[in-house]
Amino acid sequence: MCEQNELVTASLVADDSRLDFLPFHFGTRHMLRGEAMVYGWMRLLCKAYDGGYWNFYTLSNGGFYMAPDFKGPMRLEVDGNGFRGNVSADAAGVIVTLFALCYLAEELYGTDGADAVVENYHRLREFVDGHREARAIFRAID
């Protein structure tokens, strides 16, 4: 994790490194489940989402997220907390990755893999602090 007040930055994963991204961040045992959860949360929260290419990002604090390669705003609706709003595809990706990590941590509770998932959740939340859409992201996940 980064020192307090240090801005966490994101870097787009290069095409030649994409195959290593999911196993590295979710672990080989949970990469398929983790990936499916991210896409599933996008389908659940964004009624207009119908698939497409996703960008992978690594964070300067060791975290990560996935975001659809989509131009323009995405309408998200979170029934559990009443959030309704338009956000960028990048912010939408952060939101659904946070939801996926949270629920994957619940699934893995009590196993060796749970701690790594929880750590990645907190690393991504650190990134949100400096995100230009932090307010909307926090409202969506609250």
N, C-alpha and C positions, 0 to 999 in steps of 0.2 A: 504494500500500500504506500501511497505517496505521503510525504511530509505534509503537515497541515499547511494550508494556504498555497500549496503547489498545484498549479493547474494541470489537470489530467487531459491529455490530448489523444485523439484518435488518428490511426493511420489505416488507409485502405490496404487490404491484403492483395498483393500482386497475384495475377492469374497463375503463375507457376508455383505459388505457395498455397493455393486454395485447398488442395487435397489433404494437406496436413492440418488445416485449421480446425475442423470439427473433432478429430481424434485428440488433438492437443488440448482443446478447451473443455470438451465434454468428457474426455476419456474414451478409449475404444469400446468399453462396455456400454456406455450411455450415449454415444454420439448420434445414433439413429433416433433414439427416443428424444433427445434434446432438440435435434433439428426438427423433428415432427411436431414437437410442442410449440416451437417458435412459429412455424407455419400455421398450426392449428389456432394459436391465439390470434394471429392476424385474420384468419377467416372468421373467427368469432367476434372480434372487435370492429372489423371493417367489412361491412356488408358488401361493398363494391369490389373487394379484393377477389381476384380470380387467378392468382398465380403469377409467375414471372421470375425473372432473374433477380438474385439477391447479392448484395455486396457484403463482404465480411470485413470487420474492422478489429484491429488490436488496439489496446489502450496502453498508454505509457506507464500505467501502474500494474500491468500484467493482465488486466481484464479484457473483455471482448464484447461485441454485439454484432448482430446481423440486421440488415436493413434492405427493404426492397429497392431495386433500381427503378424508381418511379418519379416522374417529373410532375410537379404540382402538388396541391394539398391532398391529404387523405382524411376522410371523415371517420373518426373513431367514436364508438359508443360503449361505455363500460357500465353495464347494468348494475353491477355490485355497488358502485359509488355514485352513480348519476352523471359521470363525466360524459359530455357530448361536445365534440369540437373538431376543428380542422387543424391538422399538424402536418409538418413536412414528412416525407417518407423516412428521413433519417430519424426524426423524433418518434415516428410510429415504430420503427425498428427497435429503438431503445426500449420503448414501452413494452412491446411484445416479448422482447428478450428478457426483460425484468420479470414479467409474468411467468414465462417459461422456466426461468431459473428458480423462482419461488416455488412453483408447483413441483418441479423436479426435485428440489431439496426436500419437500414433503414426502414424495414417493420414496426417496432414498434414506429417509430418517433412520438412524440407527445402523447405517452401513458405512463402510470406509469411504464411499464416494460422496457422501452428504457434505462433509466439511469443505471439499473443493468447490462444490456447487454454491454453497453459502458464501464462501470467500469471493467467488466470481460475481455473485449478486451485489455484494458490498463494493467491490471494485467498480462495477458499472454505476452504482448509485453515486460514487465519488465523481465520476465523469459528468453526471447530470448536473452537479453543482455549477459547472462552468458552461453548460450547454445553452445556446441562445434561446431555446424553448423550454428551459428548466421548469418554469412555472406550470406550463401545460402538462409536462411529463409528470411532475409530482402530483398534480391534480388527478391525472389519469390513474396513477398507481396507488393513490391514497385510499 
